[in-house]
Amino acid sequence: MEFKSPQINLYVTDLARSRTFYEKLGFKLTFTAEIEGEAVHHELVLDGFKLGLASRTSANKVHGLTPGTNTGSELALWTEDGSGASIPAGERRYTSFGST
């Protein structure tokens, strides 16, 4: 067996807000799963990296998972041009996108 196309999934409480946050960082939506017409999972890609976002309730309903809180993870994004990425300005900018 050969594994391919890895992605990380984050289980979130506000799927729409999370999608908007990552789209503002440059991620592009490639897939949405719905249950009864309601989005429950999105897949987004940035430079070949695939990120899945799923609602906590769908993780339980569809897969029987009971995800905990979103702690203990980090998503690092690299840039060649750090001119606008000073820590205070960067924190203000990305916090305004919805990060914590």
C-alpha positions as CSV (number, residue, x, y, z in Angstrom):
1,M,0.0,0.0,0.0
2,E,1.3,3.5,-0.9
3,F,-0.1,6.5,0.9
4,K,-0.5,9.7,-1.1
5,S,-2.2,13.2,-1.0
6,P,-1.9,13.8,2.8
7,Q,-4.0,16.4,4.5
8,I,-4.6,17.6,8.0
9,N,-8.2,18.0,9.3
10,L,-9.2,20.5,11.9
11,Y,-12.4,20.1,13.7
12,V,-13.9,23.5,14.3
13,T,-17.0,25.0,16.0
14,D,-17.6,27.6,13.3
15,L,-17.1,26.1,9.9
16,A,-18.0,29.3,7.9
17,R,-15.7,31.5,9.9
18,S,-12.8,29.0,9.7
19,R,-13.2,28.8,5.9
20,T,-13.2,32.6,5.6
21,F,-10.1,32.8,7.7
22,Y,-8.1,30.4,5.6
23,E,-9.3,31.9,2.3
24,K,-8.0,35.3,3.5
25,L,-4.6,33.6,3.9
26,G,-4.7,32.5,0.3
27,F,-6.1,29.0,0.5
28,K,-8.5,28.0,-2.3
29,L,-11.6,25.9,-1.7
30,T,-11.5,22.6,-3.7
31,F,-14.3,20.5,-2.1
32,T,-17.3,20.9,0.2
33,A,-19.3,18.0,1.7
34,E,-22.9,18.6,2.7
35,I,-25.4,16.8,4.9
36,E,-29.0,17.7,4.1
37,G,-27.9,20.9,2.2
38,E,-25.6,22.1,5.0
39,A,-21.8,22.4,4.6
40,V,-20.1,20.1,7.1
41,H,-16.6,19.8,5.6
42,H,-14.4,21.9,3.4
43,E,-11.1,21.1,1.8
44,L,-8.8,24.0,0.9
45,V,-5.4,24.0,-0.8
46,L,-2.4,26.4,-0.6
47,D,0.8,25.6,-2.6
48,G,0.0,21.9,-2.7
49,F,-0.9,21.6,1.0
50,K,-4.4,20.4,1.6
51,L,-6.3,21.4,4.7
52,G,-9.6,19.9,5.8
53,L,-12.1,21.8,8.0
54,A,-15.0,19.9,9.5
55,S,-17.6,20.8,12.0
56,R,-17.3,19.0,15.3
57,T,-20.8,17.8,15.1
58,S,-20.3,16.2,11.7
59,A,-17.1,14.5,12.9
60,N,-19.3,12.8,15.5
61,K,-22.3,12.2,13.4
62,V,-20.5,10.8,10.3
63,H,-17.4,9.2,11.9
64,G,-18.3,8.6,15.5
65,L,-15.4,10.9,16.6
66,T,-15.6,13.1,19.7
67,P,-12.9,15.7,19.0
68,G,-11.6,17.8,21.9
69,T,-10.6,21.4,21.8
70,N,-8.4,22.9,19.0
71,T,-5.3,23.1,21.1
72,G,-1.8,21.7,20.5
73,S,-1.6,22.3,16.8
74,E,0.1,24.9,14.6
75,L,-0.1,25.7,10.9
76,A,3.1,27.4,9.7
77,L,3.0,29.5,6.5
78,W,6.3,30.7,5.0
79,T,6.9,33.7,2.9
80,E,9.8,35.0,0.8
81,D,8.9,38.6,1.5
82,G,8.8,39.4,5.3
83,S,8.6,43.2,4.8
84,G,5.0,43.3,6.0
85,A,5.3,40.6,8.6
86,S,6.6,42.3,11.7
87,I,5.2,40.5,14.7
88,P,3.0,43.2,16.1
89,A,1.5,44.0,12.7
90,G,1.2,40.4,11.8
91,E,-0.6,39.6,15.0
92,R,-3.1,42.4,14.5
93,R,-3.6,41.4,10.8
94,Y,-4.3,37.7,11.4
95,T,-6.2,38.2,14.6
96,S,-8.5,40.4,12.6
97,F,-9.0,37.4,10.2
98,G,-10.2,35.4,13.1
99,S,-7.1,33.6,14.5
100,T,-6.5,33.3,18.2
